[in-house]
């Protein structure tokens, strides 16, 4: 992109398969793809240099008008190609070295990185005239993967990280002398020189989860130690042909885009805003959010959208949904965006949040357990905070309603089948809601019937030992109203045409189970098929046989364990 006019020139991905800062020098870009490595002048659109490549070679860098190629295999010679000398092998790199890369340094020397056969990282320089290593520094704490380094006529610098102390620094060597300076910096910091000044910054302060002066563009006078801080966050730093720096980043109150950093006549470093990148420098929401509709029908959808889009990755994000009737909540917390990496494309901004699949925190098993969400009214709120302190928090709120059709075994109005369990003392419980009440030992049969009393909630009937049938109307909260005596109960399996089927053999081996319960859609799969729960009193385990939707083989006979009343003894379930 031209920063004077904003004109953008797309580059074919087949030609630019391996983008990296070491493939760009000023207006020249090294295109490395399916064809021969080619240097293109992006200002004029003309080809500057084409190197006859070998199929087993990769681009290792662009520096001093020369293309550098290294073998795809881990070891092998570094080849250099320029218009004056043609192809030459770079000498002085120890045999067995790997991870060889080159990047722009000065007019006479290129920067070099490699990893020795002993595994130790090295930084150095290549004399462009001689195609030979001129300086070589062991850098055991330098990054194995990143190649952030800078070179001037008098100094060389690179970043290091000590895992023992967890401290990050920039090491500055005076070329040809034993002098060395160490400057505190962010991990994997950008490194550059501005005359006699060292420039460093975090690789992208907008990804930070804590404010730090190291996120800014720090310009250090190496003679006096004085630090001038420019910009608030930085994405990339490149040297301009005239010795200034071009910086991609943001400055609060000014904008986000390209800045030219230079030293004024009075010796003070300054940053001039050249081109706007389209986003604000401060933390902002940059696209319309994806939020739940007014009504969420979990009979027809699996989830509700909940996503907001920001211009920064370093965001502490939290959204909370609250069921109005019960006060139960669901919260989602994200500390920074973890996605497809820096090369991913985010046309709508950085997405934070996650689809809500209809669960709430807390059931009878404990506050950290999840349960199916209740039907009814909900409120929600979200708060997004800039980790790096680049602006005030951004909050949103709203409301919606969850609805589902009533289910026969759903006693707490959350669409999830509830298994009733009675223990030896006569206490009745469900897995979600827990304790319902005592005294149920007077019944020799308890059955879930669905809604038979005219309300929208599931009911149960219980038969006492005298043969009297009693109705308990569900209250939608996991409990029941007082009992009412009822009108003989008969059950037939209807075919839907006014007639009834004969019995159908499902499978053998069910004699081990003390209870078989038609639970409805217990596993809430996408097919919404009814399932069968079976209680093994010896193993004190409740199993699920998943519905198949087939008439003659209605259940998958491979059982799965469930958490329902695990390890407890019950002599009656409904």
Order of alpha helices (4+ residues) and beta strands (2+ residues): beta-beta-beta-beta-beta-beta-beta-beta-beta-beta-beta-beta-beta-beta-beta-beta-beta-beta-beta-beta-beta-beta-beta-beta-beta-beta-beta-beta-beta-beta-beta-beta-beta-beta-beta-beta-beta-beta-beta-beta-beta-beta-beta-beta-beta-beta
